[in-house]
């Protein structure tokens, strides 16, 4: 089952790479994200090589290939910085919701009292 799961994820990564290369064209290789794109490309190629070897080949070099696949973790750390900002934004929206609701209710009550009085 593990090989089937690896093959499915690898197919997803290959489709993602193909779409990104077709959409970004030259920017994929020369743009500001070129280093991360190259790391993703190498990581996907290593995953394909690892899957090919695990299906029928030498198992001793798989440990090294699995270690190299952790290059993708660096991208996750970069994404975590952006997620921290998003988390702060959502947390502030959550904390402002109740006071905003109370002030809206108070404003509508005052407006209603002014309208009938």
C-alpha positions in Angstrom: 0.0 0.0 0.0 2.9 2.3 0.7 4.1 2.2 -2.9 0.5 3.0 -4.1 0.3 6.0 -1.8 3.8 7.2 -2.8 2.8 6.9 -6.5 -0.4 8.9 -6.0 1.4 11.7 -4.1 4.2 11.6 -6.7 1.6 11.9 -9.5 0.1 14.9 -7.7 3.6 16.6 -7.3 4.4 15.9 -11.0 1.1 17.5 -12.1 1.8 20.5 -9.8 5.3 20.9 -11.3 3.9 20.7 -14.8 1.2 23.2 -14.2 3.6 25.6 -12.5 6.1 25.4 -15.3 3.4 25.9 -17.9 1.9 28.8 -16.1 5.0 30.6 -15.0 7.1 29.7 -18.0 10.5 31.5 -17.7 9.7 33.0 -14.3 9.7 29.4 -12.9 13.5 29.2 -13.6 14.5 32.8 -13.4 12.0 34.5 -11.1 12.3 35.4 -7.4 11.1 31.9 -6.4 13.6 30.1 -8.7 15.6 28.6 -5.8 12.5 27.1 -4.1 11.2 26.0 -7.5 14.5 24.2 -8.2 14.4 22.6 -4.7 10.8 21.4 -5.4 11.9 20.1 -8.8 14.9 18.2 -7.3 12.7 16.8 -4.5 10.1 15.6 -6.9 12.8 14.0 -9.1 14.3 12.3 -6.1 10.8 11.0 -5.1 10.4 9.5 -8.5 13.8 7.9 -8.4 13.1 6.6 -4.9 9.8 5.1 -6.0 11.4 3.5 -9.0 14.1 2.0 -6.9 11.7 0.8 -4.2 9.5 -1.0 -6.8 12.4 -3.1 -8.1 15.9 -2.1 -7.2 18.6 -1.5 -4.7 17.2 -0.6 -1.3 20.5 0.6 0.3 20.4 4.0 -1.4 16.8 4.7 -0.4 17.8 6.0 3.0 19.9 8.7 1.3 17.1 9.6 -1.1 14.6 9.8 1.8 17.0 12.2 3.6 17.2 14.4 0.5 13.5 14.5 0.3 13.4 16.6 3.4 14.4 19.6 1.3 10.7 20.2 1.0 10.6 20.8 4.8 12.5 24.1 4.2 9.7 25.4 2.1 7.2 24.5 4.9 9.2 26.6 7.4 9.0 29.6 5.0 5.3 29.0 4.7 5.0 28.9 8.4 6.1 32.5 8.7 3.2 33.5 6.4 0.8 31.3 8.4 1.8 33.1 11.6 0.6 36.4 10.1 -2.7 34.7 8.9 -3.2 33.2 12.3 -2.7 36.6 14.0 -5.2 38.1 11.6 -7.8 35.4 12.2 -7.3 35.6 15.9 -7.8 39.4 15.9 -11.0 39.0 13.9 -12.2 36.4 16.4 -11.5 38.7 19.4 -13.1 41.7 17.7 -16.3 39.9 16.8 -18.1 40.1 20.2 -17.4 43.8 20.8 -18.4 44.6 17.3 -21.7 42.7 17.8 -22.3 44.5 21.0 -21.6 47.9 19.5 -23.9 47.2 16.5 -26.7 46.2 18.8 -26.2 49.3 20.9 -26.1 51.5 17.8 -29.3 49.9 16.5 -31.0 50.3 19.8 -30.1 54.0 20.0 -31.2 54.5 16.4 -34.5 52.7 17.2 -35.1 54.8 20.3 -34.4 58.0 18.4 -36.8 57.0 15.6 -39.7 56.3 18.0 -39.0 59.2 20.3 
